[in-house]
């Protein structure tokens, strides 16, 4: 029996376990096709795998030739300008002596989740957008210690291209909004073993635990396996999905959780 391990992509170590695409012209590690509905691409872009340079520091501002000598400035709206000693303007609607933020008993308390370094590869930063609130956006399946399958998913709001596909079909349920699976792919050597299905089922179990009640995917019919990471409708049917929209170009499959 094949030893399988499924891990979440939440850091550079997990990102480094993403398997290569079967077609070398594509790369899961540099794909922003679903995140950018206008200029997104699935193309392999080696530059994206390099650390991102930090933004340049803002140059020092030139001195203001109209400022009063000595560097001080007069603000007629500052109560201190008239000789008042108040540290801040008076609040006419109540006592605001307490500088501490007011405690809101109805605001949920949430510990900040993990993040990635500011110079992490661009795709890893895209996958890490929801770590603090949603959790991981991708999983890798390893078979016998080697990366064999990759799956990308998340809330609908994370993938503008999926939102545009849904706009084509007003009959799709508007509430509750589904989670989406945008990518599922296996390496050529791992095909035919049911690993992609096993990974999708693990993602569905995860999404159920996160409170979603439905999941959608957007397959590409009549496309060779190496040219798509969205699979075909028959694959999704094997994972328990129903054909929600039967369209020859942009079908939609959906599974209630």
C-alpha positions as CSV (number, residue, x, y, z in Angstrom):
1,X,0.0,0.0,0.0
2,X,1.3,3.5,-0.9
3,X,2.3,5.7,2.0
4,X,0.5,9.0,1.6
5,X,0.9,12.2,3.5
6,X,-1.1,15.4,3.0
7,X,0.4,18.7,4.1
8,X,-0.8,22.3,4.0
9,X,1.1,25.0,2.1
10,X,1.6,27.6,4.8
11,X,5.3,28.4,4.6
12,X,8.4,28.2,2.3
13,X,9.0,24.6,3.3
14,X,5.5,23.6,2.2
15,X,5.8,25.8,-0.9
16,X,8.9,24.0,-1.9
17,X,7.0,20.7,-1.9
18,X,4.6,21.7,-4.6
19,X,5.2,19.2,-7.5
20,X,6.1,20.5,-11.0
21,X,3.4,20.7,-13.7
22,X,3.3,17.9,-16.3
23,X,3.7,20.6,-19.0
24,X,6.9,22.6,-18.3
25,X,5.2,25.6,-19.8
26,X,3.0,25.8,-16.7
27,X,3.9,26.2,-13.0
28,X,1.7,26.0,-10.0
29,X,4.3,28.0,-8.1
30,X,3.9,31.0,-10.4
31,X,0.3,30.8,-11.4
32,X,-2.0,33.7,-10.7
33,X,-4.7,32.8,-13.2
34,X,-7.5,32.5,-10.6
35,X,-6.3,35.4,-8.4
36,X,-6.1,37.9,-11.3
37,X,-9.1,37.7,-13.6
38,X,-7.6,40.2,-16.1
39,X,-3.9,39.6,-16.4
40,X,-3.5,36.3,-14.6
41,X,-1.5,33.5,-16.1
42,X,-0.6,29.9,-15.6
43,X,2.8,30.3,-17.2
44,X,6.1,29.3,-15.7
45,X,7.9,32.5,-14.5
46,X,11.2,31.7,-12.9
47,X,11.6,35.3,-11.7
48,X,8.6,34.7,-9.4
49,X,10.6,32.1,-7.5
50,X,13.2,34.6,-6.4
51,X,12.8,36.5,-3.1
52,X,10.8,39.6,-3.5
53,X,12.9,42.8,-3.0
54,X,11.7,45.1,-0.3
55,X,10.1,48.3,-1.5
56,X,12.5,51.2,-1.8
57,X,12.7,53.6,1.1
58,X,11.0,56.9,0.6
59,X,13.5,59.7,0.0
60,X,13.7,62.4,2.6
61,X,11.3,65.3,2.0
62,X,12.8,68.6,1.0
63,X,12.6,71.4,3.6
64,X,9.5,73.6,3.3
65,X,10.7,77.1,2.3
66,X,7.4,78.6,3.6
67,X,7.7,77.1,7.1
68,X,8.5,79.6,9.9
69,X,12.1,79.9,11.1
70,X,13.0,77.6,13.9
71,X,10.9,74.7,12.5
72,X,7.7,75.5,14.5
73,X,4.4,76.0,12.7
74,X,1.2,77.7,13.7
75,X,-2.1,75.7,13.5
76,X,-5.1,78.0,14.2
77,X,-7.3,74.9,14.9
78,X,-5.0,73.5,17.5
79,X,-6.3,74.5,21.0
80,X,-2.7,74.7,22.2
81,X,-2.1,77.5,19.7
82,X,-4.0,80.0,21.9
83,X,-1.9,79.2,24.9
84,X,-4.0,76.3,26.1
85,X,-2.2,73.5,27.8
86,X,-4.6,70.8,26.8
87,X,-2.7,67.7,25.4
88,X,-5.5,67.1,22.9
89,X,-8.8,68.7,21.7
90,X,-11.7,68.5,24.0
91,X,-14.4,66.1,23.1
92,X,-17.7,68.0,23.4
93,X,-19.7,64.8,23.5
94,X,-18.3,63.3,26.7
95,X,-15.3,62.6,28.8
96,X,-12.4,61.2,26.9
97,X,-9.7,61.3,29.5
98,X,-9.1,57.6,29.1
99,X,-6.7,57.0,26.2
100,X,-7.3,53.2,26.3
101,X,-9.5,51.7,23.6
102,X,-13.0,50.9,24.8
103,X,-13.7,47.3,25.4
104,X,-16.4,45.9,23.0
105,X,-17.9,42.7,24.5
106,X,-19.5,41.9,21.2
107,X,-16.3,42.0,19.1
108,X,-14.8,38.5,18.5
109,X,-11.3,38.1,19.9
110,X,-9.0,36.3,17.4
111,X,-5.4,35.5,17.8
112,X,-3.4,36.5,14.7
113,X,-2.5,33.5,12.7
114,X,0.8,32.6,11.0
115,X,2.2,34.6,8.1
116,X,5.0,34.5,5.6
117,X,8.1,36.7,5.2
118,X,7.8,40.0,3.3
119,X,10.3,38.8,0.7
120,X,8.6,35.4,0.2
121,X,7.9,34.3,-3.5
122,X,4.9,36.1,-4.9
123,X,2.8,33.0,-5.3
124,X,3.4,32.0,-1.7
125,X,2.3,35.5,-0.6
126,X,-1.0,34.9,-2.6
127,X,-1.5,31.5,-0.9
128,X,-0.8,33.1,2.5
129,X,-3.4,35.9,2.2
130,X,-6.0,34.1,4.3
131,X,-3.7,32.4,6.9
132,X,-4.7,34.7,9.7
133,X,-8.5,34.2,9.2
134,X,-9.3,31.4,6.8
135,X,-6.3,29.0,7.0
136,X,-4.3,27.4,4.2
137,X,-5.3,27.9,0.5
138,X,-3.4,24.8,-0.8
139,X,-2.4,21.2,0.0
140,X,0.2,18.9,-1.3
141,X,-0.1,15.1,-1.4
142,X,3.1,13.1,-1.0
143,X,3.3,9.5,-2.0
144,X,6.2,7.5,-0.6
145,X,7.8,10.8,0.4
146,X,7.6,12.4,-3.1
147,X,5.2,15.2,-4.0
148,X,2.6,13.7,-6.3
149,X,-0.5,16.0,-6.3
150,X,-1.4,19.6,-5.6
151,X,-4.7,21.3,-4.8
152,X,-5.6,25.0,-4.5
153,X,-8.8,26.1,-2.9
154,X,-10.3,28.7,-0.6
155,X,-13.3,31.1,-0.2
156,X,-14.9,32.4,-3.4
157,X,-13.7,36.0,-2.5
158,X,-10.1,34.9,-2.9
159,X,-10.5,34.1,-6.6
160,X,-11.9,36.9,-8.8
161,X,-11.9,34.6,-11.9
162,X,-14.1,32.1,-10.2
163,X,-16.5,35.0,-9.3
164,X,-16.6,36.0,-13.0
165,X,-17.5,32.5,-14.0
166,X,-20.3,32.4,-11.5
167,X,-21.6,35.7,-12.9
168,X,-22.3,33.9,-16.2
169,X,-24.9,31.8,-14.4
170,X,-27.4,33.7,-12.2
171,X,-29.2,30.4,-11.3
172,X,-26.3,29.3,-9.1
173,X,-27.1,29.7,-5.4
174,X,-26.1,33.1,-4.1
175,X,-26.3,32.1,-0.5
176,X,-24.5,30.6,1.2
177,X,-21.5,31.3,-1.1
178,X,-19.4,28.2,-1.7
179,X,-15.8,27.5,-1.2
180,X,-14.0,26.8,-4.5
181,X,-11.4,24.3,-5.7
182,X,-9.5,26.0,-8.5
183,X,-6.7,23.5,-9.1
184,X,-6.2,19.8,-8.8
185,X,-3.2,18.2,-10.6
186,X,-1.0,15.1,-10.3
187,X,2.4,14.4,-11.7
188,X,2.4,12.0,-14.7
189,X,4.0,9.2,-12.7
190,X,1.3,9.4,-10.0
191,X,-1.7,9.2,-12.3
192,X,-4.1,6.3,-12.3
193,X,-3.7,5.6,-8.5
194,X,-6.6,7.7,-7.2
195,X,-4.3,10.2,-5.5
196,X,-6.0,13.3,-6.9
197,X,-9.4,12.0,-5.7
198,X,-7.9,11.3,-2.3
199,X,-6.5,14.8,-2.1
200,X,-9.8,16.4,-3.1
201,X,-11.7,14.4,-0.5
202,X,-9.2,15.6,2.1
203,X,-9.8,19.2,1.0
204,X,-13.6,18.7,1.3
205,X,-13.3,17.3,4.8
206,X,-11.1,20.3,5.7
207,X,-13.6,22.8,4.2
208,X,-16.5,21.2,6.1
209,X,-14.5,21.7,9.3
210,X,-14.1,25.4,8.4
211,X,-17.9,25.8,8.2
212,X,-18.6,25.7,4.5
213,X,-21.8,24.0,3.3
214,X,-21.0,23.7,-0.4
215,X,-17.9,23.6,-2.7
216,X,-17.7,24.4,-6.5
217,X,-15.1,23.7,-9.1
218,X,-14.8,24.8,-12.8
219,X,-13.5,22.0,-15.0
220,X,-12.3,22.2,-18.5
221,X,-13.9,19.6,-20.8
222,X,-12.2,18.2,-23.8
223,X,-8.7,19.4,-22.7
224,X,-5.8,17.1,-22.5
225,X,-4.7,16.3,-18.9
226,X,-1.4,18.1,-19.2
227,X,-3.0,21.3,-20.3
228,X,-5.4,21.8,-17.4
229,X,-5.3,21.8,-13.6
230,X,-9.0,22.0,-13.3
231,X,-9.7,18.4,-14.4
232,X,-12.8,17.4,-16.4
233,X,-16.4,16.9,-15.3
234,X,-16.0,13.1,-15.1
235,X,-13.3,13.4,-12.5
236,X,-15.4,15.7,-10.3
237,X,-18.3,13.3,-10.6
238,X,-16.1,10.6,-9.1
239,X,-15.5,12.9,-6.1
240,X,-19.2,13.3,-5.5
241,X,-19.9,16.5,-7.4
242,X,-23.0,17.2,-9.4
243,X,-23.0,19.1,-12.7
244,X,-24.6,22.4,-11.6
245,X,-24.2,24.1,-15.0
246,X,-23.8,22.0,-18.2
247,X,-22.0,24.3,-20.5
248,X,-19.6,23.1,-23.2
249,X,-17.0,25.8,-22.4
250,X,-17.4,26.8,-18.8
251,X,-19.3,24.1,-16.8
252,X,-19.7,24.3,-13.0
253,X,-19.7,21.3,-10.7
254,X,-21.0,21.6,-7.1
255,X,-21.1,19.4,-4.0
256,X,-23.1,20.1,-0.9
257,X,-21.3,19.3,2.3
